[in-house]
């Protein structure tokens, strides 16, 4: 079945990644149902019913895991991530199931697992998945990895490196959940940011605007790095 058969709304109307981890599944379901066309809604209803009725593993792969792979084709790329999160939630996927899907799945399925973590895992048991995503250079995985689950459970030093990884790869720091609270009064993060700014300037490369924003969060009274031209300058020297 093609995207036309699924009758999804245009991609611009899709449910964006940052929303998925922050929106309670019932609300996410309401938004998806309201946006999807009739064929896609019917498929989603069936997929959720199957996941709820048979949440465990049956044979080599569960039916709901197969539905994760079909989500893009059935519901369109604008809603596939949201649909996968809903299926994982309906299946009551635990850490073992989420790990299996993450390890065996496509990048899109891994991204959905990361978005689903705050809805399904209460403790730090799934941190290895976040840490794996943070080792990649896939910006969509990085953005998903620094969501509310990481904000709650990622140790301070790992979280600081995650922020630096976002700056390095161009992931907007808006993707970092609870940034204001975790960066507040963090002198080690401030030091790391200044060191990174110095490295960029020494290499003749511009300093990301987001770096100054995060640095201000660590200490609102601190002066910014004296990069020539200031934020947005040419970054040639200090």
ABEGO torsion letter per residue (X at the ends): XBAAAAGBBBAAABBBAAAAAABBAAAAAAAAAAABBAAAAAAAAAAAAAAAABABBBEABBAAAAAAAAAAAAAEAAAAAAAAAAAAAAAGBBAAAAAAAAAABBAAAAAAAAAAAAAABABAAAAAAAAAAAABABAAAAAAAABAAAAAABBAAAAAAAAAAAAAAGBBAAABBGAAAAABGBAAAAAAAAAAAAAAAAAGBBBBAAAAAAAAAABAABBBBBBBGEBGBAGABX
